[in-house]
Amino acid sequence: MLKESLIENNSILLNQKATDWKAAIKLGTDLLEKSGAIEPRYYDSIINNIEKMGPYIILAPGLAMPHARPEEGVIKTSFALVTLAEPIYFAGEEEPVSVLVTLAGSDSDRHMQGLMEITQVLDDEESETGVNLEKVLACKTANDVYVMIDNALNG
């Protein structure tokens, strides 16, 4: 599901620069908006939710998964992957974020399925944080990302 979505939506941007967390999130949502997977308001929903609840999208040190609820502008389940050349900070957080996986889940089942797949791809039992972001940050091309996903899911 993850790989197919990234290919179908052409939604990978690697080694990007973002001035702040809002700009970093916009990189991912712009890709999905362009592909027709989400409405423009999905980005606004994510930003408003973070401003209200804090950075609930941070899954692990260095990793954020920008997402909002299906009814907040999701047209079809999709993912975008953005890696940053220089990590950005969310207000109140000590660890900066360098990998953002934007998730637009069309319903809660697909949302959970997407979350599990991302966790599986980034899972690293030897790392203190449980995720291997170096693996993602080492990807230089979209194809590198596809190979990484295949290797993770097919063991």
N, C-alpha and C positions, 0 to 999 in steps of 0.2 A: 504493500500500500504506500509506504513512504517513498520508495524509489520511483514507483510508477507515477506518483503525484509530482515529484520533483522534475521528472522528465516531461510529463504532460503539460505542466504549468511553466516550464522553463524557469524554475524558481530557485536558482542557486546563485548567490553572489559571494565571492571569496575575497578575503584580504581588503575589506572596505574601510573607509574612514567615516566616522560619524562624530558630529560635534557634541552630541549628548544622547541620553537614552531614548528620547522621543524620536530623534533622527534615526537612531539605530533600528527602532521598531518599524519606522516608516519604510526603511529599505525592504523589509520582508513583506509588509502589507501592500506596498506598491506593486511588487511582483505578482501577488495573488489578485490584486485588483485588475491589473493589466490582462491577466489570463482569464478574467471573468469568473473567478472562484469566490470572490467576496465583493460586497458593496463598499463604497468609500467609508460609510459610517462604522465599519468594523474597526478601523484604525482608531476613530474617535472613542469608541466604546472601550477599547483596551486602555487608552490614555486616561480616560475618565475613571475607569475602575482602579488603575494604579494610583491615581491621585487621591481617590477615596480610601482605598484599602491598603496602600503601600505596595511594594513590589512582590505581589503574590506569584508573579510569573517566574521568579528565580527558583530553579529546581535543585541546583547544586552550585558550589562555588564556580564561577566562570560561565555558567550555563543558564540561559533564560528561555522560557517558552511562551512568547507572547500569544495570548488567546483571550477570547471573550465567549459569551454564550452563543449557541447556534442561532438564536432569534435576533442577535445583534448585527446581522448582516452577512451570514454565511450563505452562499449560493450552493456550493458543493464542498465536500470534505477535501481539504488540500493542505499541503505543507510548503513552507519556504525555509531555506537554510541560508543564514548569513554569518560569515565570520569576519571579525574586525581585526585590522592591522594593529590598532591600539585599543585596548579595552576601555569600556566606559563604566562610570559609576551610577548606580541608582541612589537616590537620596536615602541616607541612613544606613547604607550597606557598606561593609568594610571590604568585601571582595568585589573587584571589578568583573564585568561580564565581557567575554570575547566571542561566545558562540550563541546565536539566537536561532531557535527553531520555531517559526511561526506556525501555529496549528489553527486551522479553521475546521471544526468538527460540525457536520450537518445535524448530528444528534448525539446524545450522551454516549451511546454504544461506540460510535465511530471515534468520538473524542477519546474514550478510554483505550480503544484499540490503538489509536495513534500514539498515545502517551506510552503504552507498553512497548510499542515497536521502537520508539526513540530511545527509551531506557535500555532496551536490549542492544541496540546498535552502539550506545555509548558506555555500556556496562563494563566496568573494570574492577574485578574483585581485589586486585593488588593495590589499587590506588586508595588513599585515605578517604577521598570523597566518593568513591564508588563509580566515578565516571572518568573516561579517558578523553579529555578534550584535545590533547596533543595530537591524537589520531585524526581528529577533524581539522585542526588548525594546520596540519601538515599537507592537507589536500590543496593542490594548486589548480586543478581543473574540475569541472563537473564530473568528468569520467572517473577521476580519483575518488570522488564522493560515492559514485555508484559502486565501484569496486569495494570500498570500505563497507558499504551497507551489505553487499552480497556476502562478503567474508564474515561479517558479524551474524547475519541471519542464517547462513548455511553452515556456520561453524567450521 
